[in-house]
Amino acid sequence: MDLSRIGQFDKLVGKIFSANKIERILLINPPDIDKTSFNFPSAHRGRNMNYSPYGLGLLSSQLDSIKVENKILNLNHQILSEAARCGEEGDFNFASITQANIDEAITGLNPDLIAITCMFSQTHQSLVDVISQVKWRFGGPIAIGGVHVTGAMSDPATKSKFLYDVKGVNFIFLNEAEVSFREFVKYINSVGDKESLSQFVALNEDSFIEFKNRSTPNGDDLNTIPNHKKMESGELAKVGKIGGFFSLLPKEARLSTVLSNRGCRAQCTFCSVRNFNGVGVRRRTVASVIDELKILKFEHGINHVMWLDDDFLYNKREALTLFNEMVKQNLNITWDNTNGVIAASCTAELMNAAADAGCIGLTIGMESGNRDVLRKIRKPGTVENFLRAAEVLNKIQQINARVFLMIGFPHETFSQIKDTIDVSLAMDLDWYNVTILQPLPNTTIFDQMLSDGLIGDIEFSEMGYNSGTHGKKTNKSGTSVDPLSIDFQDAFRDKKPEDIPDKKELDNIWAYMNYHLNFKKLFLEKRRPKLLQQYKYIRNIAELVAPNNAFAIYFASFLHNQLNKNVDNKLLQQFINASENNSYWKKRCQEFGLDEAHIRLQKYPNETSLRI
């Protein structure tokens, strides 16, 4: 240990903490998005994501273990709660809501330290705004941490800009920080060892003191259960959504999240998991995971969980033990894996056990169907693995099986993207989540693209916007041009196979893939369990996600008819309004032969081929 660095740190601590003691800590989760990009109509409909602040829950449990009083202020939940309550957007003031909640929490707790997390790059501006609001009300020290913070600080291309944006914070914690944060607090309180100070930066106007050694959670620390009471885990799904399969559940379902292991065996160049969590996978004991599920079930009324794991099925034996124990304990909890699983793990034995244990949905991380692209992005999967996994999942109708696809990799050609489409059609799974690559800091592909001059000015808040509630394809009002309404019919026509699509062409391909891989093939679906799954999912799109998406409305009508043999007049009128009152949608529906007469007369096209 560098004694001069410790001396500098002690001097800084004496300057920042007047009493040289931390007795109370306020933990803050910012809104997912800042006020300028917040989509009130979407939030009012209950469409926005409202995940548990799981990392802060772990910090809270660690602070409880050393008898330090703490409170979690989940500003994302507070914003969504107010949006749900307000009848009109004019009655909703984003900044006033966050400031009032911050003021109330500070007054009630009188904290010695405030710690703010930031998970997503798109939350960057929200983080900056919250720091500013905290500083306006609180004169004490501020710490920040989280995945985005770690990525921005770890990449030389983004570090200086990030430090400029968060000017005024005193401590920056990196990677999984619950152990390092606990030891930091213990040291300030004179009950810790200087040798345990790790993975954070202390700074003020003239100091930058860095502790680079890692304190990766293992053993008892890894098995720590987050403080779900302070996280308000039972309340979150009332005003927002959790995971990608919520539409398959009853409206009264109560959802939460659980993390059973950390890390991923893969080394995908576009992913930051390996850099954040370290090499390999660390798994909690099955007993500790079951204990957490029991807490969620019996203390918070949770009946569905989304696994947060990035490699949930890493250890087949442990996964089978967990599934069998869930059945043995009669927990009666359903679950999904929205984050994605590796195709090679989707064996018949494991998938059948997952279904028995309550799995209703999972997503395979495929990204590309081209062998050269898979090799370049270091994807731990082959076309053969993807097809074998699909064969297994197509036999288990209970599980809604989806696939992650990504386009726009550096130097990826039209022909290579066409390979992805062909493999997807051969897999014939339930839904394909298509995104356009948005490189994130602290990833190999980000550095490669930066070196190749493929990345211009860095704007944190623009990252991660290709899809989802806050996606730039989603019009803020929820009533304007939908990404599927663009002219994508000729996305591949007259294109040279070896050419590389530009940004506009990628948008067209995105829409083309969504229509052909997801909507058009519904004409061929005859299995009732699958019809019901798809109906619930697409009805959710038509009602909550994109109420003016004529494709979603049309196919929701079609699926309703397949299931009930009658006409849903509400959907019929919704389709007429969407297709007649919007010139974009009117043209798209004409091009693809989607007519309100099909819905009204219950006579739909009989597609016999999905060849593109």
N, C-alpha and C positions, 0 to 999 in steps of 0.2 A: 504494500500500500504506500502510495506517494504521500509522505507526511506533510510536505509543503502544500499539496492539494487539499489535504484534510484541514490544515491550518487556514487556508483561504476559505474553505467551506464553512468552518466553524465561525470565522469572522463574519461571513455573509449571513449565516443563520442568526448570529447575535444581533445583527442589524435589522433583519426582517422580522424575527419573532421576538417581540419585546420581553416576553416572559420566559423565553426559551422553553416553551412547553406547548404541546398541542392536545387540547382536551376535547374539542368539538370540530367536526369536519362536515361541510356541506358538499355533497356529491351531485353534480348537475349533468343531466343528459339534454343537450340542445334540441330544438326542433330539427327534424330531418332536413328541412329546407328553410332558406331565409325568406323574409317577408316579401321581397320583390318577385320571387318565383312561386310563392305559395298559391295553391289552387283551391280557392274556397269552395266552389261548387262540388269538386271531388271530395274534399274533406267533409262537407256538409252531408253528402250522400253516404259517408262512412267508408269511402273507398281507399283512403290513404293507409299506408302501412303503419303499424303501431307495435313494433317489436319490444319485448322486454329489454330493459337496460341491463343485460346479463352481466357485463363486465363490472358495472357499478355494484350489482348485487354481490359479486364475489369480493370486491373491495370492502363492502359493508360487513360481510361475514368476517373478513380478516380483521377489520377494525374492532368488531365486537369481541373477537378473541383476545385483544389486548386492552379491552375496557376503555375504548375511545368512543365517545358518543358521536353518532353520525346520522345524517338524514339524506335520503335520495329525493331530489327534485327533478321529476321527469317532465321537462318543458314540452316535449313532443306530445305527451299525453294531455297536458293541460291545454295546448293549442287545439288539438283535435276535439277535446271535450267541449271547448267553447264554440268551435265551429259547428259541432252537432247541435248545440243548444240554440245558437243564433238563427233566427228565422230569415234574416236578410244580411247580405254581405256588407251593407252599409253600417250595420250594427257591430261589425267585427273589426277590432283594431289589434292587429298582430303584435306590434311593439308594446302597446299598453298592457296586453295580457302577459307577455313574458316579463316585462319590468315589474308588474304588480306581484307576480309569483316570486320573482327573485327578491324583491323587497320584503315580502312577507316571510320567506324562508330565512333570510338573514336576520330579521328582527326576532323571529321565534327562536332561532338556534344560537345566535351570536357566535358564529364560527371563528376559530383561530386560523383556519385554512379552507379555501374553496378549491375543489378539484373538478375539472370539466373534461368530459370524454368527447371523442369525435371518431365515429366508426367509418363514415363514408366520405370520399372526396367531395361529393356533391353537397355535403354538410359544411364545407369549409367556411363559407361566408356566414352561415348561421353561427358557427363557433366564434368567428371574429366578432359578430354582433353581440353574442352573449358575454364574451370577455369585456366588451365595452360597457355593457349594461351592469355587469358585476362591479367593474371599477368605479362606475358612477356612484354606486351605493356602498361599496366596501373598500376600505383602505388597507386591508390585510393582504397576505400573500395568496397567489393564485397558481395552481398547478394544472397542467393539461396532459392528456395521454390518449391512446387509442390507436386503431389501425391506420387511419389517415395520418395522424400525427407522426407515427413511426415511419410510414412510407415517405412523407414529405421531408422529414429530417434525415432520412437515410440515403436520399438521392442527392448528389451534388447539384444536379440541375434544378432542384426545387427548394433546397435548404434555405438559401438566402432570402428568397421571396417569402417563404413560410415564416421565417423568423421576423421579417419586417411586418407581416400581417398580424402576428400575435404579440407584437411589442407590448411589454408591460407585464407579461407573465413571469413568474419567478422560477418555476420548475417545470421541466418537460420530461415526462416518463415515457419510455420506449418499450415496445414489444408487450408481452403478457406481464403486467406490472403489479399484480396483487401482492406478490411476495416482496418485491423491491419497495413498493409503497409502504407496506407494513413495516419493513425494516428501517425505512427512512423515518417514519413517525416514531418508532422506538428509539432511534438514535437521537432525534430532537428531544425526546422525553428522558434522555439519559438512562435508558434501560436496554439500549442496543449496542451492537459492536460496529466499529467503523469498518471492519472487514466485510460487513454485510451490505454496505452501501453499493448499489449497482444500478445499471441501465437507466440513468437519468442525467439530465443536465440542469445545473443551477446557474442562474444568470441574473444580472442586473445591468445597470448602465455601463459598468466597467469590468464586469466579471463574466467568464464563461468557463464553468468548472464542470468537467464531464467525467462520469463514472461509467466506463464501457463494459465492465464485466457483467455477465448475465446471471440472473436468478430465476431460472426456468422452473415453474411449478411442477413438482413431482410428489409422489407419495401422498401424505395426508393433505398437503396443499392442493394437489390435483383433485383429490376427492372432496374438497370443500363444497358444500351446497350453498348457492347464493341465497341471499335474504329475500325470499319471494314476498314476504309481508311488506317490507319497505319498497319493493319493486312494484307493489300493487298488481301482481301478476293476474289476479282474477278479474280485474277491471278493464284491462287493455283492449280486449276484443269487442267491448261494448261500443267503442267509438272508432275503431279502425280494424284493419285486417292483419293477420299473421300468416305468413307463408303463402304458397301458391295454390293450395288445395282447399281453401276455406269454403269455396262455393259448393263443394260436394257435401258439406255438413249441414245439419239443421241450423236455422237462423239463431236458435237459442244456445248453440254450442259455445263452450268457453274454452278458449285456446291459450296456450303458452308455449314456451320454448325450453329445450333442455340440451345441454352439451355433454356428450358422453366421452368424446376423445378430442384431442387437439393435434393439429398438423395434418399432413397428407403425404402419402408415399410418392405422389407424382412430382414432376418438376416442370410443369407447364410454364412456358415463357411469359404468358400473359397474366399469370396469377401471382399474388403477393403472399400467399399463405406460407410458403416455405421460408421466405425471408422474415416473416413476422413470428411464426411459431418455432422456427428452427427445423432441422432435418429430422425426418421420421415422424412417427405417430405415437403419442402418449395416451394411454387409455385409462379411464377411471375404473375402479372395481365395479363389477356388476352390482354388488350390494349397495354401494353409494348411489348408483343411478336409480336403483329400485327405491331406495329411501327418498330420493328427490321426487320421483313419480308419485309416491304415496303422499308426500307433503302437498303436492299440487292437487292431487285427487281429493284428499280428505280434508285439507285445510283451506283450499281455495276453490274447490268445485270444478277443477279443470277436467275436461273429458277428451281433449285432443291436444297432442303436442307436436310441434315441428322440431326435428333434430337439427341443431345448428352445425353439426359436424361437417367438415370438409371431406372426410373419408370414412363415412359411417361404418362401412362393411370391411374395413381394413383387416381385422382379425376374424376369420370365419368362425373359429371355435368360440371366441368371446361373444360374437354376435349371436350365435345359436344359443349360447347360455343365457344371454339377456332376453331373447325372444321367449325361450322356454320358461324363464322365471316370471316374465310378464303374464304368461298364460297361467302358470302355477299359482301366482298371487291373486289371480282373478281381478286384475286392475280394471278391466273393461275400459281401457283408454285406446282410442284410435290414434294413429300418427302418420306423419308424412316426412319425406326427405326432399324438401324443396331445393336445397343447396346442391344436390347432385351426388350420384354414386358412380363408381368406376365399373364399366361394363363387365369386366372380367369377373367381378364378384357376384354378378347376377346369375348364380347357378340355380338349378331347379330346387335343390335342397334348401338353400338359403331363402329364396323367394317364397317358397311355400311356408316356411317357418315364419317369415315376416308377415305374410297374410294371416296366418293363425294368430299372430301377436297383435293384430289390429292395423296393419299397414293399409292405407287407402290410396296412397300415391307416392311416386318417386320420380326423379328425373335423372336420366343418364347423361353424363358429360361426354358428348361426342365431339362437338365443335366442327369437325370437318370429316368428309368422307373421302378425301383425297390422300393417298398414302404419303406423297411428298410433303404436303402441308402438315400432316400429323407428325412426321419425322422432324420437321423444322421447328414446330412448336413444342416438341418433346411430350406429346400426349401419350400416356401409357395405355393406349388402346389401338386395336387394329380393326379393319373393316370386318374381319371374321368374328372378332369379339362382339362387335356391335350387333351383327346379325344373329349370333348365338343368344345374346341377352334378349333380343327382341323375340326370338322363338320361344324362350322360356316365359317371358312376360305375357305374350299373346295367349298363353294357356291359362293364365290366372286373371280372370276377368274382374275380380274384386279390386285389383291394383290399377289405378289410372296411371299409365306409364307415359312419361313425356321425355323429350330429348332437348338438350341445349345445343344449338347450332350457332356458329359465329362466322361472319363473312368480313372481308376487308383486311385480311392479313397482308403484311407487306409483300408485294409482288404476286399476290394471288390472282389467278387469271379467271376469265369466264368459264373456261373448261374445267378448272379445278372446283369452282363453285357448283357447276353442273354435276360433278361427281358427288358432291354432298347431297344434292337433291335426289340423285338416283339411289344412293344408299338409303336415304330417309324413306323413299317410297318403298324400297324393298323391305325395310324394317316394319313398316305399317303399324307404328305405335299411335298413341292417342292424340298427342299434340306436340308441336315443335316450337320451342321458344327461340326465335331467331333474333340475334343482335348483331349490330355492326361494331367491330372492334373499336374500343376506346381504351388506349393504353394507359395504365396507371403507374405512378411513380413507384420506384423500388421494385420494378419487374425487369426481367431480361429484355422483353420486347420493347419496353419504353426506352431503354438505353440504346438498343439497336436502332430504333426508328429515329431517335434524337441524333445519333451519329450519322445516319443516312440522310439527315435533313428532312425527314418526313413529319416532324413535329415542329410547329411554329411557337408562337407565344403561349406560355403555360397559364391556363386559367383553371384553378382547382375546381371552381364551382360548375364548370362545364363538363367535368369528368363524370362518367357513369350515367349520362343522360339519354342514351339511345333507346331506352325502354323504361317501363314502369310508370308509377303515378306521376313522377316529375319529369318524365321523358320529354325531350324537346319535340318529339313527334306528337305530343299531346297538347292541343291548344289550350291555353289557360282558361278560357271561358267554357271549354267543354262543348262548344257548339260550332266550331269552325272546321277547317279542312282536316280531315282524318288522314293518317299516313296511307291507309289502304285505298283512299279515294284518288290517289295520283294515277297517272296514265302509265301502268306497268305492264300492259298486255304484251308489249313488244320488248320486254326486258332483255331477251336473248336473241331476238331476231336481227339478222344481218350483223351480228357481232363476231369478230374473229376470235376463235377459241383461245389464242395465245395473248390476246389483249388484256390489259389490266383495267377493270372498271374504275371510273372516277367517282367522286362523292355522289353526284346526282344519279349515276347509274347504280350505285350501291343501294340508294334509297328505292329505286325501281325494283331491284332484285329482292330487297327485303319484302316489299309488298307482294311481289310475284310469288315468293316462297311461302309467305303466310297464306295467301289464297289457295294455292295449289296443294300445299302439304297439310293444311289444317281445315279449310272450309270445303273445298270442292269434293274431297274424298268422303265427306259425310253422306253423300248420296248413296254410297255403297254399304254403309254400316247397317247391319241387320240384328246384331246381338243386343238384346234388350238392356242388360246391365251397362253396356257401353253407350247405348243411346241415351240412357238416363244420366250417366256421367257427363257426356258431352252437352246434353241439354242444360244441365245445371251450370256448367262452366260458361257456355255461350250465352245463356240467359243472363248470367252475371255481367258479361261484357256489355250486353245490350241495355241492361238496366243501370249498372253502376259505373263501369269503366268508360264506355263510349256510347252514350244513349243515342247518338246520331249515326252510328256505324251501320249502314244499310246491309252490309254482308252479315254482320252478327244478328241483326234483327230478322233478316230473311231466314237464316239457318236455324235460329231459335224457333221460328215459326214452323219450319220443316220438321225439326226434331219433336216439337210439341205434337204435330200431326202424326208422326210415326208412333209416338207413345200413346196418344189419346184418341186418334182417329177423328179429330174435330178441329175447328178453327179457333185460335186464340185471337179474339177481335181486338184486344188491346195491342197485340203485336202487329196485327194487320194494319191498324191505323198508324202505328208508329213507323212501319215500313213505308206507307204511303207518304207520310210527312217527310221522312228522311230522303226518299228517292225523288220526290217531286219538288221539294223546296230547296234542294241543293244541287246545283248544276254539275258538280263533281260526281256526286253519287248517282245522279240520274244517268250520266254518261257511262259510269262503271257498270251499272245494272243492265243497261242496254247492251253493252259489249259482251257481257257474260250471260245474257239471256235470263236474268232474274226478274220476274214480273209479279206484280201484286195479284194478278189473276191466278197464279200458282197457289198462293196462300188462300185466296178467297174460294177457289174451286177445288182445293185439295188435290191438284194435279201437278205434280212436280216432275222435273226432268229425270230421265232414267239414264244416269251416267253408266256407261259400260267399260270405259277405259280411263285410266289416269295418266296415260302417256302425255308428256309435255313436249 
